[in-house]
Every structure is written in C-alpha cells, then in structure tokens.
Amino acid sequence: MADHRTTVVIPNYNGIKYIADCLDSLLAGTVVPEIIVVDNASADGSFELVRDSYPQVRLLRLKVNTGFCHAVNSGLRLTRTEYVMLLNNDTRVEKDAVEKLAAGLMQRKKCFAVQARMLSMRDPSVLDDAGDEYCALGWAYPRGKAKPADSYPKAGEIFSACAGAAMYRREVFDRIGYFDERHYCYLEDIDISYRARIYGYYCYYLPDATVYHAGSASSGAVHNEFKERMAAGNNRYLLWKNMPAVQYGLNYPLFRLGEKVKQRYFDRRGLGDAWADGLTRGSYLIRRAKYISGERKADLPTKGTISEEAGTELFSSGPEKSAWDEPAAVHPLYLGGKVKFSPINLPNYVKIQLLLWKNIAGRFTN
C-alpha cells in the first residue's frame, strides 16, 4: 500500500554493496513511501544501479561529494509529505518499520523525530543504536552500542534521533531550519535535535520499529582520522551555536575537561593529531559563522562553497584531494550559525541544561 504521508530520503555515496537491499526492503514494506536517493557523485556503479533498476525511485545526482548534510537537505527540499524519514544507504528495514515510525509521530504532536531500534546487520542479536544522548562534557553517545538487542525494550524520550534511521516532522524544518551544512557530516543529527529542543520539541525512541545497519560504510572504520577530525570540529561548533553566552560559560569547564579526556583517548590510538586538527577546525567554523553573520547584518552579499563553510579544504591532502573540489551545488547552502536567544525559550534551555548534566552519569552507565 502506498504511503502518501511519508518520503524516505537516502543519501548515497559508493553504496553499491548495500543500496539494493535497502531499497528492496522499503518496497516490500507494509506501506511503501515515496523514495528519494541523493547520490553524492558515487563512482562505484551504485548511481547507475538505482537509475536502471529502480524506476519508481526519484534520483538526484550531485556533481561531487558534498557531504551528508547538503545531500540530505537537497532531498528534504524536494519533499512535500507530512513526514520525512532519513535512512543510511547501508541499512535494511523491517516490513512494518516505516508504518510504525509514522504512527509514532502521528501520536505525538510535539515530537520532532522518532528513531527506530537499530541492530547490527552483521549480528542482529547486537544493538547498534537505541537513540543518541548528549552530555555537558560535550560527548555524544549512542545508547546500547554493542549490547544485546533486547537491552532497551521500552519506548521513550531521547536527546537526539540518529539520522541513519529516523523519521522527522517535515513542518518543523520550516521553523528551525535544515541540517547545518558547516557540519558536512557527523553530529549534524545531534545539532538539529538540540535546536529542536530549544524550540520546545523532543525526540522519541520506538523499539518496535527495527532497522538493520552495517555501519561505517562510507567513512571506513569506527575510528579513523577523517571521522575524528570532523567530529571534534563539529562538536566545538555545535556547543557554541546552540548555547547562549551565560550557559556556554557555565558549561565551559566541563567542555574543556571533555576535550582533554578525548585528546588523551585518541593519542593512545594514534589519532591524537586528527583530533587536535579537528578542534582547530571547530574554532574556524565559529569564526566563519561570526563573519557571515556580520555580513548579513550589514546586508552584504555572502558567497562560499561547501568545502569553505565546512572547513574541509583545510585538511584535504593525498590522492583523495579531488573529493574536495568546489561543488556545483544543486540547492543553496544552508548555514545555520548561532541560534538566536529568545526569552520565550528560557524554560526549554533550563530543561536542556538539566538533561545535559543528567547525561554525564548516563554516559558511564550506558
């Protein structure tokens, strides 16, 4: 049965190993949503596979790899349905997953996003993600990672929905903005869920909706230089942009402690330089956001590329340098920048702060 309430957006980059299984599982569901695949200039044949074998799928191809955020935003701009599900290309959904996620959103009017229970595709007895949390140390973490599949059997509120298998209320994007493309990839889902909380929305975990996830299909291993560089920078930017000055100052000692602990952790794993470079990149993102904000206030025209705004050209080198060539964007950049403080949202800031403190303990008991 066709589902006219939901569109599924799948960003794809060299997903030849998984994309067919992902699409087949959606098309075999109890409801069949509209499907949009946004291809980030794949060179492995996955674009041609979707184009030739799945005529019912809308296919948008970007000229170069513009990153997760821009690909997702490009897909979101094409949607007109009430709900939008974001799905990684290396996933497979249970038959009723889309139907259950849509029902979960329908029942909760102030819910921004609902996340499925994500199980390891390699070993379905193991959890991959049961909702993402964020704490005052500046650490994001997936609940239940590598624990038994039945570890989180109850539905409930979470800080953030993992954008690898989550459904969003489309109209909220019009109020709070899209995924901030300065993130390029990593922590963009934490950022937008944080932003939604500032506006009074929340995210929810639905364990009855199941999605299987291979993991690290595009970026490589669980820990690698690219991932840690991007995550470190994005996290520093995320904290600055979502917190008013008073809240930022209150939490600053904890942020710095969190960064130092992470630095030592990655030093021991040979990734310390990448993490340190990422922190430098985060400071660059903040300066860039302030600069663009100043230009806007002065009513000056702003212009930039995805690589400039995401800071990726600062670290491009080696044989993959061509991945950072200036992109011919299909849609304009969405650059969120600092979230403007409004007194009407003060109760939401207080709730967020209490949750950030609470989640410090949760990080060590998860």
MIGUGU-452954 format. One record per residue (C-alpha): residue number from 0; x, y, z. Coordinates in nm, 2 decimals. Layout:
// residues N
+-----+--------+--------+--------+
: seq :     xx :     yy :     zz :
+-----+--------+--------+--------+
: NUM :      X :      Y :      Z :
...
+-----+--------+--------+--------+
END
This chain:
// residues 366
+-----+--------+--------+--------+
: seq :     xx :     yy :     zz :
+-----+--------+--------+--------+
:   0 :   0.00 :   0.00 :   0.00 :
:   1 :   0.13 :   0.34 :  -0.09 :
:   2 :   0.21 :   0.58 :   0.19 :
:   3 :   0.13 :   0.94 :   0.09 :
:   4 :   0.23 :   1.08 :   0.43 :
:   5 :   0.60 :   0.98 :   0.42 :
:   6 :   0.90 :   1.03 :   0.20 :
:   7 :   1.23 :   0.84 :   0.26 :
:   8 :   1.55 :   1.03 :   0.17 :
:   9 :   1.86 :   0.82 :   0.13 :
:  10 :   2.20 :   0.99 :   0.08 :
:  11 :   2.42 :   0.76 :  -0.12 :
:  12 :   2.80 :   0.76 :  -0.16 :
:  13 :   2.95 :   0.45 :  -0.31 :
:  14 :   2.69 :   0.23 :  -0.16 :
:  15 :   2.69 :  -0.05 :  -0.43 :
:  16 :   2.72 :  -0.32 :  -0.16 :
:  17 :   2.41 :  -0.22 :   0.03 :
:  18 :   2.18 :   0.01 :  -0.17 :
:  19 :   1.98 :  -0.26 :  -0.35 :
:  20 :   1.89 :  -0.44 :  -0.02 :
:  21 :   1.79 :  -0.11 :   0.13 :
:  22 :   1.56 :  -0.01 :  -0.15 :
:  23 :   1.41 :  -0.37 :  -0.18 :
:  24 :   1.33 :  -0.37 :   0.19 :
:  25 :   1.14 :  -0.04 :   0.16 :
:  26 :   0.95 :  -0.15 :  -0.15 :
:  27 :   0.85 :  -0.47 :   0.03 :
:  28 :   0.71 :  -0.29 :   0.34 :
:  29 :   0.35 :  -0.29 :   0.47 :
:  30 :   0.34 :   0.07 :   0.34 :
:  31 :   0.55 :   0.20 :   0.06 :
:  32 :   0.66 :   0.56 :   0.09 :
:  33 :   0.79 :   0.79 :  -0.18 :
:  34 :   1.17 :   0.73 :  -0.21 :
:  35 :   1.44 :   0.99 :  -0.30 :
:  36 :   1.80 :   0.88 :  -0.34 :
:  37 :   2.05 :   1.17 :  -0.34 :
:  38 :   2.37 :   1.04 :  -0.49 :
:  39 :   2.69 :   1.22 :  -0.38 :
:  40 :   2.89 :   1.15 :  -0.71 :
:  41 :   2.93 :   0.78 :  -0.65 :
:  42 :   3.20 :   0.61 :  -0.87 :
:  43 :   3.12 :   0.25 :  -0.78 :
:  44 :   2.82 :   0.19 :  -1.00 :
:  45 :   2.56 :   0.25 :  -0.73 :
:  46 :   2.41 :   0.55 :  -0.91 :
:  47 :   2.37 :   0.35 :  -1.23 :
:  48 :   2.21 :   0.06 :  -1.03 :
:  49 :   1.94 :   0.28 :  -0.89 :
:  50 :   1.88 :   0.46 :  -1.21 :
:  51 :   1.85 :   0.14 :  -1.42 :
:  52 :   1.68 :  -0.10 :  -1.17 :
:  53 :   1.45 :   0.13 :  -0.96 :
:  54 :   1.24 :   0.35 :  -1.19 :
:  55 :   1.00 :   0.42 :  -0.91 :
:  56 :   1.27 :   0.59 :  -0.71 :
:  57 :   1.34 :   0.96 :  -0.76 :
:  58 :   1.71 :   1.00 :  -0.81 :
:  59 :   1.91 :   1.32 :  -0.77 :
:  60 :   2.28 :   1.32 :  -0.85 :
:  61 :   2.52 :   1.58 :  -0.72 :
:  62 :   2.83 :   1.65 :  -0.93 :
:  63 :   3.07 :   1.60 :  -0.64 :
:  64 :   3.06 :   1.46 :  -0.29 :
:  65 :   2.90 :   1.75 :  -0.10 :
:  66 :   2.87 :   1.56 :   0.23 :
:  67 :   2.58 :   1.41 :   0.43 :
:  68 :   2.42 :   1.74 :   0.53 :
:  69 :   2.39 :   1.90 :   0.19 :
:  70 :   2.28 :   1.57 :   0.03 :
:  71 :   2.00 :   1.54 :   0.30 :
:  72 :   1.90 :   1.90 :   0.26 :
:  73 :   1.88 :   1.86 :  -0.11 :
:  74 :   1.64 :   1.57 :  -0.06 :
:  75 :   1.44 :   1.75 :   0.20 :
:  76 :   1.38 :   2.04 :  -0.03 :
:  77 :   1.22 :   1.80 :  -0.28 :
:  78 :   0.97 :   1.65 :  -0.03 :
:  79 :   0.61 :   1.76 :   0.02 :
:  80 :   0.48 :   1.49 :   0.26 :
:  81 :   0.40 :   1.54 :   0.62 :
:  82 :   0.68 :   1.31 :   0.74 :
:  83 :   1.03 :   1.25 :   0.61 :
:  84 :   1.24 :   0.95 :   0.70 :
:  85 :   1.62 :   0.97 :   0.67 :
:  86 :   1.79 :   0.64 :   0.61 :
:  87 :   2.15 :   0.54 :   0.56 :
:  88 :   2.23 :   0.36 :   0.24 :
:  89 :   2.38 :   0.07 :   0.44 :
:  90 :   2.05 :  -0.02 :   0.61 :
:  91 :   1.77 :  -0.27 :   0.57 :
:  92 :   1.42 :  -0.20 :   0.72 :
:  93 :   1.17 :  -0.45 :   0.87 :
:  94 :   0.84 :  -0.46 :   0.68 :
:  95 :   0.65 :  -0.25 :   0.93 :
:  96 :   0.92 :  -0.01 :   1.03 :
:  97 :   0.81 :   0.28 :   0.82 :
:  98 :   0.44 :   0.23 :   0.92 :
:  99 :   0.53 :   0.22 :   1.29 :
: 100 :   0.75 :   0.53 :   1.28 :
: 101 :   0.48 :   0.73 :   1.10 :
: 102 :   0.22 :   0.62 :   1.36 :
: 103 :   0.46 :   0.72 :   1.64 :
: 104 :   0.49 :   1.07 :   1.50 :
: 105 :   0.12 :   1.10 :   1.45 :
: 106 :   0.05 :   1.02 :   1.81 :
: 107 :   0.30 :   1.28 :   1.95 :
: 108 :   0.23 :   1.63 :   1.83 :
: 109 :   0.54 :   1.80 :   1.99 :
: 110 :   0.77 :   1.52 :   1.87 :
: 111 :   1.03 :   1.63 :   1.61 :
: 112 :   1.17 :   1.29 :   1.53 :
: 113 :   1.12 :   0.92 :   1.61 :
: 114 :   1.41 :   0.68 :   1.58 :
: 115 :   1.39 :   0.31 :   1.51 :
: 116 :   1.58 :   0.04 :   1.70 :
: 117 :   1.90 :  -0.01 :   1.50 :
: 118 :   2.05 :  -0.36 :   1.51 :
: 119 :   2.38 :  -0.47 :   1.37 :
: 120 :   2.34 :  -0.61 :   1.02 :
: 121 :   2.63 :  -0.85 :   1.08 :
: 122 :   2.49 :  -0.98 :   1.41 :
: 123 :   2.12 :  -0.89 :   1.47 :
: 124 :   2.15 :  -1.00 :   1.83 :
: 125 :   2.35 :  -0.69 :   1.90 :
: 126 :   2.23 :  -0.33 :   1.92 :
: 127 :   2.38 :  -0.06 :   1.70 :
: 128 :   2.18 :   0.24 :   1.83 :
: 129 :   1.88 :   0.28 :   2.06 :
: 130 :   1.88 :   0.66 :   2.05 :
: 131 :   2.15 :   0.92 :   2.09 :
: 132 :   2.23 :   1.11 :   2.40 :
: 133 :   2.44 :   1.42 :   2.47 :
: 134 :   2.60 :   1.54 :   2.79 :
: 135 :   2.76 :   1.85 :   2.94 :
: 136 :   3.11 :   1.71 :   2.88 :
: 137 :   3.04 :   1.77 :   2.51 :
: 138 :   3.01 :   1.40 :   2.44 :
: 139 :   2.75 :   1.24 :   2.22 :
: 140 :   2.69 :   0.87 :   2.25 :
: 141 :   2.46 :   0.60 :   2.12 :
: 142 :   2.26 :   0.41 :   2.38 :
: 143 :   2.32 :   0.04 :   2.39 :
: 144 :   2.60 :   0.03 :   2.14 :
: 145 :   2.72 :  -0.34 :   2.11 :
: 146 :   2.48 :  -0.45 :   2.39 :
: 147 :   2.22 :  -0.74 :   2.35 :
: 148 :   1.94 :  -0.65 :   2.11 :
: 149 :   1.68 :  -0.65 :   2.39 :
: 150 :   1.87 :  -0.41 :   2.61 :
: 151 :   1.63 :  -0.12 :   2.55 :
: 152 :   1.28 :  -0.27 :   2.51 :
: 153 :   1.08 :   0.04 :   2.62 :
: 154 :   0.99 :   0.33 :   2.41 :
: 155 :   1.08 :   0.67 :   2.55 :
: 156 :   1.23 :   1.01 :   2.50 :
: 157 :   1.59 :   1.05 :   2.38 :
: 158 :   1.81 :   1.36 :   2.34 :
: 159 :   1.85 :   1.30 :   1.96 :
: 160 :   1.74 :   1.07 :   1.69 :
: 161 :   2.02 :   0.91 :   1.49 :
: 162 :   1.97 :   1.04 :   1.13 :
: 163 :   2.07 :   0.70 :   1.00 :
: 164 :   1.72 :   0.56 :   1.07 :
: 165 :   1.48 :   0.83 :   1.19 :
: 166 :   1.15 :   0.99 :   1.08 :
: 167 :   1.10 :   1.37 :   1.11 :
: 168 :   0.80 :   1.60 :   1.12 :
: 169 :   0.85 :   1.79 :   0.79 :
: 170 :   0.70 :   2.13 :   0.90 :
: 171 :   0.94 :   2.17 :   1.19 :
: 172 :   1.23 :   2.22 :   0.95 :
: 173 :   1.05 :   2.53 :   0.82 :
: 174 :   1.06 :   2.67 :   1.17 :
: 175 :   1.40 :   2.57 :   1.30 :
: 176 :   1.60 :   2.54 :   0.97 :
: 177 :   1.77 :   2.25 :   0.79 :
: 178 :   2.08 :   2.05 :   0.88 :
: 179 :   2.36 :   2.29 :   0.92 :
: 180 :   2.60 :   2.22 :   0.62 :
: 181 :   2.90 :   2.35 :   0.81 :
: 182 :   2.89 :   2.02 :   0.98 :
: 183 :   2.94 :   1.84 :   0.65 :
: 184 :   2.89 :   1.51 :   0.82 :
: 185 :   2.89 :   1.38 :   1.19 :
: 186 :   2.69 :   1.52 :   1.48 :
: 187 :   2.46 :   1.70 :   1.24 :
: 188 :   2.17 :   1.50 :   1.39 :
: 189 :   2.27 :   1.59 :   1.75 :
: 190 :   2.28 :   1.96 :   1.64 :
: 191 :   1.94 :   1.97 :   1.47 :
: 192 :   1.78 :   1.77 :   1.76 :
: 193 :   1.94 :   2.02 :   2.01 :
: 194 :   1.80 :   2.31 :   1.80 :
: 195 :   1.45 :   2.15 :   1.80 :
: 196 :   1.46 :   2.12 :   2.18 :
: 197 :   1.54 :   2.49 :   2.21 :
: 198 :   1.21 :   2.54 :   2.02 :
: 199 :   1.01 :   2.31 :   2.25 :
: 200 :   1.02 :   1.98 :   2.06 :
: 201 :   1.16 :   1.64 :   2.16 :
: 202 :   1.28 :   1.31 :   2.01 :
: 203 :   1.15 :   0.97 :   2.08 :
: 204 :   1.27 :   0.61 :   2.05 :
: 205 :   1.04 :   0.33 :   1.92 :
: 206 :   1.19 :  -0.02 :   1.97 :
: 207 :   0.91 :  -0.19 :   1.78 :
: 208 :   1.04 :  -0.03 :   1.45 :
: 209 :   1.35 :  -0.22 :   1.36 :
: 210 :   1.63 :  -0.13 :   1.11 :
: 211 :   1.95 :  -0.32 :   1.05 :
: 212 :   2.26 :  -0.12 :   1.00 :
: 213 :   2.60 :  -0.23 :   0.86 :
: 214 :   2.78 :   0.08 :   0.99 :
: 215 :   3.08 :   0.29 :   0.87 :
: 216 :   3.01 :   0.20 :   0.50 :
: 217 :   3.11 :   0.54 :   0.37 :
: 218 :   3.38 :   0.66 :   0.60 :
: 219 :   3.56 :   0.33 :   0.69 :
: 220 :   3.64 :   0.20 :   1.04 :
: 221 :   3.46 :   0.30 :   1.36 :
: 222 :   3.76 :   0.53 :   1.44 :
: 223 :   3.95 :   0.69 :   1.16 :
: 224 :   4.13 :   1.03 :   1.10 :
: 225 :   3.85 :   1.18 :   0.89 :
: 226 :   3.58 :   1.09 :   1.13 :
: 227 :   3.76 :   1.22 :   1.44 :
: 228 :   3.87 :   1.53 :   1.27 :
: 229 :   3.51 :   1.61 :   1.16 :
: 230 :   3.35 :   1.51 :   1.49 :
: 231 :   3.59 :   1.72 :   1.70 :
: 232 :   3.53 :   2.03 :   1.50 :
: 233 :   3.16 :   1.99 :   1.47 :
: 234 :   3.12 :   1.93 :   1.84 :
: 235 :   3.31 :   2.26 :   1.93 :
: 236 :   3.09 :   2.44 :   1.68 :
: 237 :   2.77 :   2.27 :   1.80 :
: 238 :   2.82 :   2.39 :   2.16 :
: 239 :   2.89 :   2.75 :   2.06 :
: 240 :   2.60 :   2.78 :   1.83 :
: 241 :   2.33 :   2.63 :   2.05 :
: 242 :   2.41 :   2.79 :   2.38 :
: 243 :   2.36 :   3.15 :   2.50 :
: 244 :   2.67 :   3.31 :   2.64 :
: 245 :   2.57 :   3.25 :   3.00 :
: 246 :   2.50 :   2.88 :   2.95 :
: 247 :   2.82 :   2.84 :   2.75 :
: 248 :   3.03 :   3.00 :   3.03 :
: 249 :   2.86 :   2.78 :   3.29 :
: 250 :   2.95 :   2.46 :   3.10 :
: 251 :   3.29 :   2.57 :   2.96 :
: 252 :   3.50 :   2.39 :   3.23 :
: 253 :   3.32 :   2.07 :   3.15 :
: 254 :   3.36 :   2.11 :   2.78 :
: 255 :   3.74 :   2.17 :   2.82 :
: 256 :   3.76 :   1.86 :   3.05 :
: 257 :   3.57 :   1.65 :   2.79 :
: 258 :   3.81 :   1.77 :   2.52 :
: 259 :   4.12 :   1.68 :   2.72 :
: 260 :   3.99 :   1.34 :   2.80 :
: 261 :   3.91 :   1.27 :   2.44 :
: 262 :   4.26 :   1.40 :   2.34 :
: 263 :   4.43 :   1.15 :   2.56 :
: 264 :   4.20 :   0.87 :   2.44 :
: 265 :   4.28 :   0.94 :   2.07 :
: 266 :   4.65 :   1.00 :   2.15 :
: 267 :   4.67 :   0.64 :   2.27 :
: 268 :   4.51 :   0.52 :   1.95 :
: 269 :   4.73 :   0.71 :   1.71 :
: 270 :   4.46 :   0.96 :   1.62 :
: 271 :   4.56 :   1.25 :   1.85 :
: 272 :   4.68 :   1.47 :   1.57 :
: 273 :   4.35 :   1.43 :   1.38 :
: 274 :   4.15 :   1.52 :   1.70 :
: 275 :   4.36 :   1.82 :   1.76 :
: 276 :   4.33 :   1.93 :   1.40 :
: 277 :   3.95 :   1.89 :   1.44 :
: 278 :   3.94 :   2.13 :   1.74 :
: 279 :   4.12 :   2.38 :   1.53 :
: 280 :   3.87 :   2.33 :   1.26 :
: 281 :   3.59 :   2.39 :   1.51 :
: 282 :   3.74 :   2.72 :   1.60 :
: 283 :   3.75 :   2.80 :   1.23 :
: 284 :   3.38 :   2.71 :   1.19 :
: 285 :   3.29 :   2.95 :   1.47 :
: 286 :   3.49 :   3.24 :   1.32 :
: 287 :   3.34 :   3.17 :   0.98 :
: 288 :   2.99 :   3.17 :   1.13 :
: 289 :   3.06 :   3.50 :   1.30 :
: 290 :   3.20 :   3.65 :   0.99 :
: 291 :   2.90 :   3.55 :   0.78 :
: 292 :   2.66 :   3.68 :   1.05 :
: 293 :   2.83 :   4.02 :   1.03 :
: 294 :   2.80 :   4.03 :   0.66 :
: 295 :   2.43 :   3.95 :   0.68 :
: 296 :   2.37 :   4.23 :   0.94 :
: 297 :   2.55 :   4.47 :   0.71 :
: 298 :   2.33 :   4.35 :   0.42 :
: 299 :   2.63 :   4.24 :   0.22 :
: 300 :   2.61 :   3.95 :  -0.03 :
: 301 :   2.76 :   3.63 :   0.11 :
: 302 :   2.92 :   3.37 :  -0.10 :
: 303 :   3.10 :   3.05 :  -0.02 :
: 304 :   3.14 :   2.68 :  -0.11 :
: 305 :   3.06 :   2.38 :   0.09 :
: 306 :   3.43 :   2.30 :   0.14 :
: 307 :   3.49 :   2.65 :   0.26 :
: 308 :   3.20 :   2.66 :   0.50 :
: 309 :   3.27 :   2.31 :   0.64 :
: 310 :   3.64 :   2.38 :   0.67 :
: 311 :   3.72 :   2.06 :   0.48 :
: 312 :   3.97 :   2.22 :   0.25 :
: 313 :   4.19 :   2.29 :   0.55 :
: 314 :   4.27 :   1.92 :   0.58 :
: 315 :   4.24 :   1.78 :   0.22 :
: 316 :   4.55 :   1.61 :   0.10 :
: 317 :   4.67 :   1.30 :  -0.08 :
: 318 :   4.50 :   1.10 :  -0.36 :
: 319 :   4.15 :   1.19 :  -0.24 :
: 320 :   4.20 :   1.56 :  -0.28 :
: 321 :   3.96 :   1.56 :  -0.57 :
: 322 :   3.68 :   1.48 :  -0.33 :
: 323 :   3.71 :   1.84 :  -0.21 :
: 324 :   3.69 :   2.02 :  -0.55 :
: 325 :   3.44 :   2.30 :  -0.54 :
: 326 :   3.09 :   2.16 :  -0.57 :
: 327 :   2.83 :   2.27 :  -0.81 :
: 328 :   2.55 :   2.27 :  -0.56 :
: 329 :   2.20 :   2.17 :  -0.67 :
: 330 :   2.05 :   2.38 :  -0.39 :
: 331 :   2.18 :   2.68 :  -0.19 :
: 332 :   2.39 :   2.62 :   0.12 :
: 333 :   2.20 :   2.61 :   0.45 :
: 334 :   2.43 :   2.78 :   0.70 :
: 335 :   2.25 :   2.78 :   1.04 :
: 336 :   2.50 :   2.97 :   1.26 :
: 337 :   2.43 :   3.09 :   1.61 :
: 338 :   2.08 :   3.02 :   1.74 :
: 339 :   1.93 :   3.35 :   1.84 :
: 340 :   1.83 :   3.36 :   2.21 :
: 341 :   1.46 :   3.43 :   2.29 :
: 342 :   1.33 :   3.47 :   2.64 :
: 343 :   1.02 :   3.27 :   2.54 :
: 344 :   1.25 :   2.96 :   2.51 :
: 345 :   1.41 :   3.01 :   2.85 :
: 346 :   1.22 :   2.71 :   3.01 :
: 347 :   1.35 :   2.49 :   2.72 :
: 348 :   1.71 :   2.60 :   2.79 :
: 349 :   1.67 :   2.51 :   3.16 :
: 350 :   1.53 :   2.16 :   3.06 :
: 351 :   1.82 :   2.11 :   2.82 :
: 352 :   2.07 :   2.21 :   3.08 :
: 353 :   1.93 :   1.96 :   3.34 :
: 354 :   1.94 :   1.69 :   3.08 :
: 355 :   2.30 :   1.77 :   2.99 :
: 356 :   2.40 :   1.73 :   3.35 :
: 357 :   2.20 :   1.41 :   3.39 :
: 358 :   2.35 :   1.25 :   3.09 :
: 359 :   2.70 :   1.28 :   3.23 :
: 360 :   2.61 :   0.99 :   3.46 :
: 361 :   2.43 :   0.82 :   3.18 :
: 362 :   2.74 :   0.82 :   2.97 :
: 363 :   2.92 :   0.60 :   3.22 :
: 364 :   2.62 :   0.37 :   3.29 :
: 365 :   2.51 :   0.33 :   2.93 :
+-----+--------+--------+--------+
END
